[in-house]
Amino acid sequence: MVPKRATGNYGGRKIKITIEKEKKLSSKEGSYWDCVKDKVNRRRTRITCLCWAGQATCGATLIGYSTYFYEKAGVDTEMAFTFSIIQFCLGICATFLSWWISKYFGRYDLYAFGLAFQAIVFFIIGGLGCSDTDGAKMGSGSLLMVVAFFYNLGIAPVVFCLVSEMPSSRLRTKTIILARNTYNLISIVSSVLILYQLNSQKWNWGAKSGFFWGALCVGTLIWAVIDLPETAGKTFVEINELFKLGVPARKFKSIKVDPFAPKEISEDCSHKVTETFVDGGEEEKGLFIISKS
């Protein structure tokens, strides 16, 4: 809580510091080496790359081959095409719904819960693939539409918010380029694996491929729980300070960092840290006022 004596200059100070920081960051564009040179930016680059790679490891590529999947699961060609149309319509509805849900849930929440639901449904699809009954075939096809819905509700849209918030302002463009290329490489591998899994002349897994993608969803979820911070409600400056202080991913949401706080309010905060940090070769000292919500 800002004391009354500090309120008058607090807003102006915040604007001034933000402008100064942005000018400093934009005055010198970083290199690709800066993305991995120091511990702080190496962490931010790793999270950005793995976050976007999660769009491929969660089984999204299988959704792109949905008509082929439905046929290999035992659904007739006409119904397989109908399922695909319904699936993409559900995806559009889920994307619109995600705009509203994102107001009430954080980035990490949408990413993690989306992966959890997808993993559960994929394992059910794999189990149905072990049966040859008509009901199991229709069930596995219908459940892939559920996967498409949760994918477009959770991980699909929220990734684009996360990859823009994780890098520092100076390295944002180059970090996103690295992350996108990581996604592209993983997508190539995923596409090849899916063709082998569904092709009758190769592995011929059919709906049982749900076990594989469910396991990958679980693996991606475990990484997210350990390494993916919650950035919802944080400004870029606050995110920068949290990374520079080495705050663990699961504490990003609960710890409040105010780099703009005037000296007068430091006595009202639970913790005060003076830290020297290095950002791509630029050394700077800063006062950070930290409080736990």
C-alpha positions as CSV (number, residue, x, y, z in Angstrom):
1,M,0.0,0.0,0.0
2,V,1.5,3.4,-1.0
3,P,1.4,5.9,1.9
4,K,-0.3,9.2,1.2
5,R,2.9,11.2,1.4
6,A,4.3,9.2,-1.5
7,T,1.1,9.1,-3.7
8,G,1.6,12.5,-5.3
9,N,4.9,11.7,-7.1
10,Y,4.4,7.9,-7.4
11,G,2.5,7.9,-10.7
12,G,4.9,10.3,-12.4
13,R,7.9,8.5,-11.1
14,K,6.6,5.2,-12.5
15,I,6.0,6.7,-16.0
16,K,9.5,8.3,-15.9
17,I,11.3,5.1,-15.0
18,T,9.4,3.1,-17.5
19,I,10.3,5.5,-20.3
20,E,14.0,5.6,-19.3
21,K,14.1,1.8,-19.2
22,E,12.5,1.4,-22.6
23,K,14.9,4.0,-24.1
24,K,17.9,2.1,-22.7
25,L,16.6,-1.3,-23.9
26,S,15.8,0.0,-27.4
27,S,19.1,1.8,-27.8
28,K,21.1,-1.4,-28.3
29,E,19.6,-4.5,-30.0
30,G,21.0,-7.8,-28.6
31,S,22.4,-10.7,-30.5
32,Y,21.4,-14.4,-30.6
33,W,24.4,-15.1,-28.4
34,D,22.9,-12.7,-25.8
35,C,19.9,-15.0,-25.6
36,V,21.9,-17.7,-24.0
37,K,25.0,-15.9,-22.7
38,D,24.0,-15.2,-19.1
39,K,21.9,-17.2,-16.7
40,V,18.9,-14.9,-16.7
41,N,18.4,-14.6,-20.5
42,R,19.3,-18.3,-20.9
43,R,16.3,-19.2,-18.6
44,R,14.0,-16.8,-20.4
45,T,15.0,-18.3,-23.8
46,R,14.6,-21.8,-22.6
47,I,11.1,-21.2,-21.3
48,T,10.0,-19.4,-24.5
49,C,11.3,-22.2,-26.7
50,L,9.8,-25.0,-24.7
51,C,6.6,-23.2,-24.2
52,W,6.1,-22.9,-28.0
53,A,7.3,-26.5,-28.5
54,G,4.5,-27.6,-26.3
55,Q,2.0,-26.8,-29.1
56,A,3.6,-29.6,-31.0
57,T,4.2,-32.1,-28.2
58,C,0.6,-31.9,-27.0
59,G,-0.7,-33.7,-30.1
60,A,-1.8,-30.7,-32.0
61,T,-0.3,-32.1,-35.2
62,L,-2.7,-35.1,-34.9
63,I,-5.6,-32.7,-35.0
64,G,-4.3,-31.5,-38.4
65,Y,-4.4,-35.1,-39.7
66,S,-7.9,-35.6,-38.1
67,T,-9.7,-36.9,-41.2
68,Y,-6.9,-39.5,-41.8
69,F,-7.0,-40.4,-38.1
70,Y,-10.8,-40.9,-38.2
71,E,-10.5,-43.3,-41.1
72,K,-7.7,-45.3,-39.5
73,A,-9.7,-45.4,-36.3
74,G,-12.4,-47.2,-38.3
75,V,-14.8,-44.4,-39.1
76,D,-16.2,-44.4,-42.7
77,T,-14.9,-41.7,-45.1
78,E,-18.1,-39.6,-45.2
79,M,-18.4,-39.5,-41.4
80,A,-14.7,-38.8,-41.1
81,F,-15.0,-35.7,-43.2
82,T,-18.1,-34.6,-41.2
83,F,-16.2,-35.1,-37.9
84,S,-13.4,-32.9,-39.3
85,I,-15.8,-30.0,-40.1
86,I,-17.3,-30.3,-36.6
87,Q,-13.9,-30.4,-35.1
88,F,-12.7,-27.1,-36.7
89,C,-16.0,-25.4,-35.8
90,L,-15.5,-26.4,-32.2
91,G,-12.0,-25.0,-32.4
92,I,-13.3,-21.6,-33.5
93,C,-15.8,-21.6,-30.7
94,A,-13.1,-22.5,-28.2
95,T,-10.8,-19.7,-29.4
96,F,-13.6,-17.1,-28.9
97,L,-14.4,-18.6,-25.5
98,S,-10.7,-18.3,-24.5
99,W,-10.9,-14.5,-24.9
100,W,-13.4,-14.4,-22.1
101,I,-11.8,-17.1,-19.9
102,S,-8.4,-15.4,-20.0
103,K,-9.9,-12.5,-18.0
104,Y,-10.4,-14.9,-15.1
105,F,-7.6,-17.4,-15.4
106,G,-3.9,-16.9,-15.7
107,R,-1.6,-17.9,-18.6
108,Y,-0.2,-20.8,-16.7
109,D,-3.6,-22.0,-15.7
110,L,-4.9,-22.2,-19.3
111,Y,-1.7,-23.8,-20.4
112,A,-1.5,-26.4,-17.7
113,F,-5.2,-27.3,-17.4
114,G,-5.5,-27.5,-21.1
115,L,-2.6,-30.0,-21.2
116,A,-4.1,-32.0,-18.3
117,F,-7.5,-32.4,-20.1
118,Q,-5.9,-33.3,-23.4
119,A,-3.8,-36.0,-21.7
120,I,-6.8,-37.6,-20.1
121,V,-8.8,-37.6,-23.3
122,F,-5.8,-39.0,-25.3
123,F,-5.5,-41.9,-22.9
124,I,-9.2,-42.6,-23.3
125,I,-8.8,-42.5,-27.1
126,G,-5.9,-45.0,-26.8
127,G,-8.0,-47.3,-24.6
128,L,-10.9,-47.2,-27.1
129,G,-8.4,-48.0,-29.9
130,C,-7.8,-51.4,-28.2
131,S,-11.5,-52.4,-29.1
132,D,-12.8,-53.2,-32.5
133,T,-16.5,-52.4,-31.8
134,D,-18.3,-49.8,-33.8
135,G,-19.0,-47.8,-30.6
136,A,-15.3,-47.7,-29.7
137,K,-14.5,-46.4,-33.2
138,M,-17.1,-43.7,-33.1
139,G,-16.1,-42.8,-29.5
140,S,-12.4,-42.4,-30.4
141,G,-13.3,-40.1,-33.3
142,S,-15.7,-38.1,-31.2
143,L,-13.1,-37.6,-28.4
144,L,-10.5,-36.2,-30.9
145,M,-13.0,-33.3,-31.3
146,V,-12.9,-32.9,-27.5
147,V,-9.1,-32.7,-27.7
148,A,-9.4,-30.0,-30.5
149,F,-11.8,-28.0,-28.3
150,F,-9.5,-28.0,-25.2
151,Y,-6.4,-27.3,-27.4
152,N,-8.0,-24.2,-28.9
153,L,-9.3,-23.2,-25.5
154,G,-6.0,-23.5,-23.7
155,I,-2.5,-24.0,-25.0
156,A,-3.2,-22.8,-28.6
157,P,-4.1,-19.2,-28.0
158,V,-2.2,-18.6,-24.7
159,V,1.2,-19.6,-26.1
160,F,1.3,-16.4,-28.2
161,C,0.8,-14.3,-25.0
162,L,3.5,-16.3,-23.2
163,V,6.2,-16.2,-25.9
164,S,5.9,-12.4,-26.1
165,E,6.1,-11.9,-22.3
166,M,8.9,-14.2,-21.4
167,P,11.9,-12.6,-23.3
168,S,13.4,-9.2,-22.3
169,S,12.4,-6.3,-24.5
170,R,15.9,-6.0,-26.0
171,L,16.0,-9.7,-27.0
172,R,12.3,-10.3,-27.7
173,T,12.5,-10.5,-31.5
174,K,15.5,-12.9,-31.5
175,T,14.1,-15.1,-28.7
176,I,10.8,-15.5,-30.5
177,I,12.6,-16.4,-33.7
178,L,14.5,-19.1,-31.8
179,A,11.3,-20.3,-30.2
180,R,9.4,-20.4,-33.5
181,N,12.1,-22.4,-35.1
182,T,12.1,-24.8,-32.1
183,Y,8.4,-25.3,-32.7
184,N,8.9,-25.9,-36.4
185,L,11.6,-28.6,-35.8
186,I,9.4,-30.4,-33.3
187,S,6.4,-30.1,-35.6
188,I,8.4,-31.8,-38.4
189,V,9.3,-34.7,-36.1
190,S,5.7,-34.9,-34.9
191,S,4.3,-35.0,-38.5
192,V,6.6,-37.9,-39.4
193,L,5.7,-39.8,-36.3
194,I,2.0,-39.4,-36.9
195,L,2.3,-40.7,-40.5
196,Y,4.1,-43.8,-39.2
197,Q,1.6,-44.3,-36.4
198,L,-1.5,-44.1,-38.6
199,N,-0.2,-45.7,-41.8
200,S,-1.4,-49.3,-42.2
201,Q,1.8,-50.3,-44.0
202,K,4.0,-49.0,-41.1
203,W,3.1,-49.1,-37.4
204,N,-0.7,-49.1,-37.8
205,W,-1.4,-47.9,-34.3
206,G,-4.7,-46.2,-35.3
207,A,-6.5,-44.8,-32.2
208,K,-3.9,-46.5,-30.0
209,S,-1.6,-43.6,-30.9
210,G,-3.6,-41.7,-28.2
211,F,-1.4,-43.4,-25.6
212,F,1.8,-41.9,-27.1
213,W,0.4,-38.3,-27.3
214,G,-1.2,-38.6,-23.9
215,A,2.2,-39.5,-22.5
216,L,3.8,-36.5,-24.3
217,C,1.1,-34.2,-22.9
218,V,2.0,-35.4,-19.4
219,G,5.7,-34.8,-20.0
220,T,4.9,-31.3,-21.3
221,L,2.7,-30.7,-18.2
222,I,5.4,-31.7,-15.8
223,W,7.8,-29.3,-17.5
224,A,5.2,-26.5,-17.2
225,V,4.6,-27.1,-13.5
226,I,8.3,-26.9,-12.8
227,D,9.5,-24.2,-15.2
228,L,6.6,-22.0,-16.6
229,P,5.9,-18.8,-14.7
230,E,2.6,-17.1,-14.3
231,T,2.9,-13.7,-16.1
232,A,-0.8,-12.6,-16.0
233,G,-1.3,-9.2,-14.4
234,K,2.4,-8.4,-14.5
235,T,4.0,-5.5,-16.4
236,F,7.0,-6.2,-18.6
237,V,9.2,-4.3,-16.0
238,E,7.9,-6.5,-13.2
239,I,8.5,-9.6,-15.2
240,N,12.1,-8.4,-15.9
241,E,12.8,-7.9,-12.2
242,L,11.3,-11.3,-11.2
243,F,13.6,-13.0,-13.6
244,K,16.6,-11.0,-12.6
245,L,16.0,-11.9,-8.9
246,G,15.8,-15.6,-9.9
247,V,12.3,-16.1,-8.5
248,P,11.1,-19.7,-8.9
249,A,8.3,-20.2,-11.5
250,R,5.6,-21.1,-9.1
251,K,6.3,-18.0,-6.9
252,F,5.9,-15.5,-9.8
253,K,2.2,-15.1,-9.0
254,S,2.5,-14.6,-5.2
255,I,5.5,-12.4,-5.1
256,K,5.0,-8.7,-5.9
257,V,7.9,-6.7,-7.1
258,D,7.7,-2.9,-7.3
259,P,10.8,-1.5,-9.0
260,F,9.1,1.9,-9.0
261,A,8.6,2.2,-5.3
262,P,10.0,5.4,-3.8
263,K,12.2,5.2,-0.7
264,E,9.5,6.5,1.5
265,I,7.4,3.3,1.2
266,S,10.2,0.7,1.7
267,E,9.6,0.5,5.4
268,D,6.0,-0.7,4.7
269,C,7.2,-3.7,2.6
270,S,8.1,-7.1,3.9
271,H,11.4,-7.4,2.1
272,K,13.9,-5.0,0.4
273,V,16.6,-6.3,-1.9
274,T,19.4,-4.4,-3.6
275,E,20.7,-6.5,-6.5
276,T,23.3,-6.2,-9.2
277,F,22.3,-7.9,-12.4
278,V,23.7,-8.3,-15.9
279,D,21.4,-8.1,-18.9
280,G,23.3,-9.0,-22.1
281,G,26.5,-7.4,-21.0
282,E,24.9,-4.3,-19.4
283,E,25.5,-4.2,-15.6
284,E,23.0,-2.2,-13.6
285,K,22.0,-1.8,-9.9
286,G,18.5,-1.6,-8.7
287,L,16.3,-1.4,-5.6
288,F,13.5,-3.9,-5.6
289,I,10.7,-3.8,-3.1
290,I,9.2,-7.2,-2.7
291,S,6.0,-8.2,-0.8
292,K,4.1,-11.5,-0.8
293,S,0.4,-11.3,-1.5
